[in-house]
Amino acid sequence: MRRTPSPNTISIYSSLAVAFFSTAIFLCISLIFRLHTPAKYYLIIVSIILIVTFFLFRFILVRFIYNKIKIIYKTIGKPLKFENEIRTGSSNLIKTVERDVAEWAINKNKRIRELQRMEQYRKEFVGNVSHELKTPIFNAQGYIESVLESDLDDPEFIKKYLEKANSNIERLETIVSDLLEISKFESGRIQLEKEAFDVVKLIKKVFFQYQHITEQQHTKLTVHGDDNTYFVFADKNRITQVLENLISNSIKYGKEYGNTNIYFHDLDEQYLIEISDDGPGISAEHLPRLFERFYRADKSRNRKINGTGLGLSIVKNIIEAHDQSINVRSELGKGTTFSFTLQKHIE
């Protein structure tokens, strides 16, 4: 690869060219006018021109070119690197400048795109929070106003509307609690209480909790490999939250007379747990954002189902707090599979 010369190299080559060209001119003049100039004078002339032009060229390069490059390095935040390049007389300085500026521009563009994406996410999040909080607040307000404007001698009417108002206030409390919990996870203020437990038994316990929903949906729940024990080392209460959310979602968003299957895979130091349904599935463009707060892949469908829209975000935070990972894959018409890892308990 061709190397770009440093200021010293450029100055030396330039001064040599000027010195020899000037000496050649003097020599030609001497020959034309038959001047008998001793050879040592030519050597002195070459030396003087060489020294003068070297410092002149170097001054011009450093003063009017490399100082400008130094400003560029200050702009991109690498002034010390430039000083080091000058001090060591790097023969690839210009090429290094090109590379560093290009790298800075790429990183800057990435940062701008990331900030734009975060700004869009912030706007969506604020809009979603406003909508989610506004609905139960307005509903509760409406029921209470109806009671205040009604005939207070009708206890059945008052009780019915106050119960509805209370239900919306409870939903509001749930949303706020979930947001606070996510905030604690993201700020690292959650302390996990890890212990060894059999995750199969925990899954069967969660299955029992949702038995009434499975009967309504005619959904079949199956644990594959339930004759084995899969001991993990994790926070049992938090993993219960994860299982409750994923299993309930597979039932509620699955199809009637559908199936929810749970599989286990041994990954040496971890277990991979898959919760799979055969429901309508989720289109590919929604999958990258599925774990965002309040994000809804199918707004028309999800509005009919109770929930804060924060469940999957909490699930992701819990799994990542265990230094594990969670993923989702789905295909329209074929169902959705959530998979996450848990640390294996080794006696």
C-alpha positions in Angstrom: 0.0 0.0 0.0 1.3 3.5 -0.9 2.4 5.4 2.2 1.7 9.1 2.7 4.9 11.0 3.7 5.2 13.0 6.9 6.1 16.8 7.0 9.8 16.0 7.5 9.9 13.7 4.5 8.0 16.1 2.3 10.3 18.9 3.3 13.5 16.9 2.7 12.4 15.8 -0.8 11.2 19.2 -1.7 14.3 21.0 -0.4 16.5 18.5 -2.3 14.6 19.1 -5.5 14.9 22.9 -5.1 18.6 22.7 -4.1 19.6 20.5 -7.0 17.5 22.4 -9.5 19.0 25.8 -8.3 22.6 24.3 -8.5 21.9 23.1 -12.0 20.8 26.6 -13.0 24.0 28.1 -11.5 26.1 25.4 -13.3 24.4 26.3 -16.6 25.1 30.0 -16.1 28.7 29.3 -15.3 29.1 27.2 -18.4 27.4 29.8 -20.6 29.4 32.7 -19.3 32.6 30.6 -18.8 32.8 31.3 -15.1 35.4 29.2 -13.3 33.6 28.6 -10.0 35.3 26.1 -7.7 33.3 22.9 -6.9 33.2 23.6 -3.2 31.1 26.7 -3.9 28.5 24.6 -5.5 28.5 22.3 -2.5 28.1 25.3 -0.2 25.2 26.6 -2.4 23.5 23.2 -2.3 23.9 23.0 1.5 22.5 26.5 2.1 19.6 26.1 -0.2 18.9 22.6 1.2 18.8 23.9 4.8 16.8 27.0 4.1 14.2 25.4 1.9 13.8 22.4 4.3 12.9 24.7 7.3 10.8 26.9 5.0 8.8 24.0 3.6 8.4 22.4 7.0 7.2 25.7 8.5 4.6 26.1 5.7 3.4 22.5 6.1 3.1 22.7 9.9 1.8 26.2 10.0 -0.8 26.1 7.3 -1.6 22.4 6.8 -0.9 20.4 9.9 -2.2 23.0 12.3 -5.5 22.8 10.4 -5.4 19.0 10.8 -4.8 19.5 14.5 -8.0 21.5 14.7 -9.9 18.7 13.0 -8.5 16.3 15.6 -9.6 18.5 18.4 -13.1 18.6 16.8 -13.3 14.8 16.7 -11.9 14.5 20.2 -8.4 13.0 19.5 -5.9 15.9 20.0 -3.4 13.7 21.8 -3.3 11.1 19.0 -2.4 13.8 16.5 0.4 15.1 18.7 1.8 11.6 19.0 1.6 11.1 15.2 3.6 14.4 14.7 6.1 13.5 17.4 6.8 10.1 16.0 7.0 11.3 12.4 4.3 8.9 11.2 4.6 8.2 7.5 0.9 7.5 7.3 -0.4 10.7 8.9 -2.7 11.9 6.1 -4.1 8.4 5.7 -4.6 8.2 9.4 -6.4 11.5 9.4 -8.7 10.3 6.6 -9.5 7.1 8.5 -10.1 8.8 11.9 -12.3 11.5 10.4 -14.3 8.8 8.4 -14.6 6.7 11.6 -15.8 9.8 13.6 -18.3 10.6 10.9 -19.7 7.1 10.9 -20.0 7.1 14.7 -21.6 10.5 14.7 -24.2 9.4 12.2 -24.9 6.3 14.3 -25.3 8.4 17.4 -27.6 10.8 15.5 -29.7 7.9 14.2 -29.8 6.4 17.7 -30.9 9.7 19.2 -33.6 10.1 16.6 -34.8 6.6 17.3 -34.8 7.3 21.1 -36.7 10.5 20.5 -39.3 8.7 18.5 -39.5 6.0 21.2 -39.8 8.7 23.9 -42.7 10.4 22.0 -44.4 7.0 21.6 -43.8 6.1 25.2 -45.2 9.4 26.5 -48.2 9.0 24.2 -48.8 5.4 25.4 -48.4 6.3 29.1 -50.8 9.2 28.7 -53.4 6.9 27.0 -53.0 4.1 29.4 -53.4 6.4 32.5 -56.1 8.5 30.9 -58.5 5.6 30.3 -58.9 4.3 33.8 -58.8 7.9 35.3 -61.6 9.1 32.9 -63.6 5.9 33.5 -63.4 6.1 37.3 -64.2 9.8 37.1 -67.3 9.1 35.0 -68.6 6.4 37.3 -68.1 8.6 40.4 -69.8 11.6 38.6 -72.7 9.2 37.7 -73.1 8.3 41.4 -73.0 12.0 42.5 -75.6 12.9 40.0 -77.9 9.9 40.7 -80.6 9.2 43.3 -78.6 8.4 46.4 -81.4 6.3 47.7 -80.6 3.5 45.3 -77.9 1.4 47.0 -77.6 -1.2 44.2 -76.9 1.5 41.6 -74.3 3.2 43.9 -72.6 -0.1 44.7 -72.4 -1.1 41.0 -70.9 2.1 39.9 -68.5 2.4 42.8 -67.2 -1.1 42.1 -66.6 -0.1 38.5 -64.8 3.0 39.6 -62.7 1.0 42.0 -61.8 -1.5 39.3 -60.4 1.3 37.1 -58.5 2.7 40.1 -57.0 -0.7 40.7 -55.9 -0.9 37.0 -54.3 2.6 37.4 -52.5 1.4 40.5 -51.3 -1.7 38.6 -49.9 0.4 35.7 -48.0 2.7 38.1 -46.6 -0.3 40.1 -45.4 -2.0 36.9 -43.7 1.2 35.8 -42.0 1.6 39.1 -40.8 -2.0 39.0 -39.4 -1.5 35.5 -37.7 1.6 36.7 -36.1 -0.3 39.6 -34.8 -3.0 37.3 -33.3 -0.5 34.9 -31.6 1.5 37.7 -30.2 -1.7 39.2 -32.1 -1.3 42.5 -33.7 -4.8 42.4 -32.0 -7.4 44.6 -32.5 -10.9 43.5 -33.0 -13.7 46.1 -31.6 -16.7 44.3 -32.2 -20.2 45.3 -32.3 -23.7 43.8 -35.7 -25.0 42.7 -37.3 -27.4 40.2 -38.7 -25.2 37.4 -41.0 -28.1 36.3 -42.9 -28.0 39.6 -43.1 -24.2 39.3 -44.6 -24.4 35.8 -47.2 -27.0 36.9 -48.1 -24.6 39.8 -48.6 -21.8 37.3 -50.7 -24.1 35.1 -53.0 -24.7 38.0 -53.5 -21.0 38.5 -54.7 -20.6 34.9 -56.8 -23.7 34.8 -60.1 -21.7 34.7 -58.8 -19.7 31.7 -57.7 -22.8 29.8 -61.1 -24.3 30.4 -62.8 -21.2 28.9 -60.4 -21.2 25.9 -60.3 -25.0 25.6 -56.5 -24.8 25.6 -54.3 -27.7 26.3 -51.2 -27.1 28.4 -48.3 -29.7 28.0 -44.9 -29.8 29.6 -42.6 -32.0 27.6 -40.1 -33.9 29.7 -42.0 -33.3 32.9 -40.9 -36.7 34.2 -37.4 -35.1 34.7 -36.3 -32.6 37.2 -34.8 -29.3 36.0 -33.2 -27.5 39.0 -32.2 -23.9 38.3 -30.6 -21.3 40.5 -32.6 -18.1 40.3 -35.1 -15.9 42.1 -38.1 -18.1 42.4 -40.7 -15.3 42.8 -39.3 -13.4 39.8 -39.3 -16.5 37.6 -42.9 -17.1 38.7 -43.7 -13.6 37.3 -42.0 -14.6 34.0 -43.9 -17.9 33.7 -47.2 -16.3 34.7 -46.9 -13.7 32.0 -45.7 -15.9 29.2 -48.1 -18.7 29.9 -51.1 -16.5 30.3 -50.2 -14.7 27.1 -50.0 -18.0 25.2 -53.4 -18.8 26.4 -55.1 -15.4 26.0 -53.6 -14.6 22.6 -53.7 -18.2 21.3 -56.5 -19.7 19.4 -59.5 -21.5 20.9 -58.9 -25.2 21.2 -55.2 -24.4 20.9 -52.1 -25.8 22.5 -49.4 -24.4 24.7 -46.2 -26.5 24.8 -43.2 -26.1 27.1 -39.9 -27.6 26.1 -36.5 -27.9 27.9 -33.1 -28.0 26.4 -29.9 -28.7 28.2 -27.1 -26.1 27.4 -24.4 -27.5 29.7 -24.4 -24.6 32.2 -28.0 -23.4 31.4 -31.4 -24.7 30.6 -33.2 -23.2 27.6 -37.0 -23.1 28.3 -39.4 -22.6 25.4 -43.1 -21.6 25.7 -44.8 -22.2 22.4 -48.4 -21.7 21.2 -50.1 -22.4 17.9 -52.0 -19.2 17.8 -52.3 -16.6 15.1 -48.7 -15.5 15.5 -47.0 -12.1 15.2 -45.8 -10.4 12.0 -42.0 -10.0 11.6 -42.0 -6.2 11.8 -43.4 -6.2 15.3 -40.9 -8.7 16.8 -38.0 -6.4 17.5 -40.2 -4.0 19.5 -42.3 -6.6 21.3 -40.5 -6.1 24.7 -40.9 -2.3 24.7 -43.1 -0.8 27.3 -46.7 -0.4 26.2 -45.9 -1.6 22.7 -48.8 -3.5 21.1 -48.4 -5.7 18.0 -52.2 -5.8 17.4 -53.9 -2.9 19.0 -57.4 -3.9 18.0 -57.0 -7.3 19.6 -55.1 -6.4 22.7 -57.5 -3.7 23.7 -60.1 -6.4 24.3 -57.8 -8.2 26.8 -57.0 -6.8 30.2 -53.4 -5.9 30.8 -51.1 -3.0 31.2 -48.9 -3.6 28.2 -45.9 -3.8 30.5 -45.7 -7.5 31.1 -43.2 -8.5 28.4 -41.0 -5.5 29.4 -41.0 -6.7 33.0 -40.2 -10.3 31.8 -37.2 -9.0 29.8 -35.9 -7.0 32.7 -36.2 -10.0 35.1 -34.4 -12.4 32.7 -31.6 -9.8 32.0 -31.3 -9.2 35.8 -30.3 -12.9 36.0 -27.7 -12.3 33.3 -29.7 -14.5 31.0 -31.3 -13.9 27.6 -34.9 -14.0 26.2 -35.9 -14.2 22.6 -39.1 -14.5 20.6 -39.8 -16.1 17.2 -43.1 -16.2 15.4 -44.8 -16.9 12.1 -48.2 -15.7 11.1 -50.8 -18.5 11.3 -48.3 -20.9 13.0 -47.9 -19.5 16.5 -45.3 -17.8 18.7 -42.5 -19.2 20.8 -40.8 -17.3 23.7 -37.5 -18.9 24.8 -35.3 -17.9 27.7 -32.3 -19.3 29.6 -31.8 -19.9 33.3 -28.7 -20.9 35.2 -28.5 -24.6 35.9 -28.1 -25.5 39.6 -25.1 -27.9 39.9 -24.7 -29.6 43.3 
